[in-house]
Amino acid sequence: MPPTLAVLVSLVSTATPGAAVDFPKDVAPIFESRCVKCHGERKQKGDLRLDRRTAVLERDPELGAVVVPGKPEESELVRRVSLPPDDPDVMPAEGEPLTTAEIETIRAWIGEGAAWPEDPVSTSAAGGPAPAAELETLKPDVPLAFAPLDADRAAALERAVDAIRARGGSVTRVAENTEAIDVNLGVLGSAATDADLALLAGLEPRLVRLDLSRTGLTDEGVAAALGRFDEIRRLSVADTKAGDRALAAIAGLPRIEWLNLFGSAVTDAGLERLASAKHLRRLFLWKTAVTDAGVGRLTAAIPGISIERGGYAEAMARAAEEERALAKASEPSNALCPVSGKPVQPGFALKHGEKTIGFCCGTCLEKFKAQPDAFPAITD
């Protein structure tokens, strides 16, 4: 493999359907153009690098598997890039979502075993060693300072970390220079229940980010468990049964800044309870039962809050459906070329009256255009 992903190719490419996926040619360009800005040599959000084989395929199991060779359905990378564009957990977090072809290339690559050449020595884009001064220090989104833990609390925190990882959840530090902790129980899916929230006990002084999305947690379970976690800044209960009771507890979190309620059971009544969360700055409400009036009242109660209600993904879906319909309408109505009698080939078609007529080659197409009346069987 050449020194960096950047020198492999200059344009994004995707695998040819039916051909084995070649990592340098098909996958590396996608990672380079869409992923390594946040998950590369200079920055590793979520303790993840996608520019090195060892960082992906030999990742510390305690950090959670991003790619499971041969099992795309169990690979977190596939799940993240396949999320709706309005989902805050979608990757890439910035810019347009990956195309269907790019996602299928990654999925096929993993399904074929995730073959990846050995890593080279780390270099800069210019070809030499990367100067330490050029490397961007990884920092949390907000400065975090904590009081030291006594021996008992430190031991309780370690026990909680071990228990969550043993259950299959993910526990990582928010960044290299902080003790702040990020927990993801969403990786367990619906297998995670209210009982699993007990595993968080001991993390109270350091738990800053918590992902409970897509779990089997209930409104009552979330409401009962979260009140004591005063350090939480970022929380997701997307695609769960969490609702208005949970919001009453969440509103009491003194440092909550970012909240994802996508696809949850919240209503305007819950938003009224959330009005007391004055630190809240970003809220996601796509696919909920909240109304314009409820959103308006919350916006008035928390000046400066940014509320995302979606619509982008739905517009994308409509556009895709229209594109499919247009493509279908453009499909030839005939299977055999009216000039040669051979099977029609893609790229050789024209509209004639209400029909789209296909041809085997450009020569036959031009012959038809010159004298369409000579082919009454196809033009009638």
Order of alpha helices (4+ residues) and beta strands (2+ residues): alpha-alpha-alpha-alpha-alpha-beta-beta-beta-alpha-beta-alpha-beta-alpha-beta-alpha-beta-alpha-beta-beta-alpha-alpha
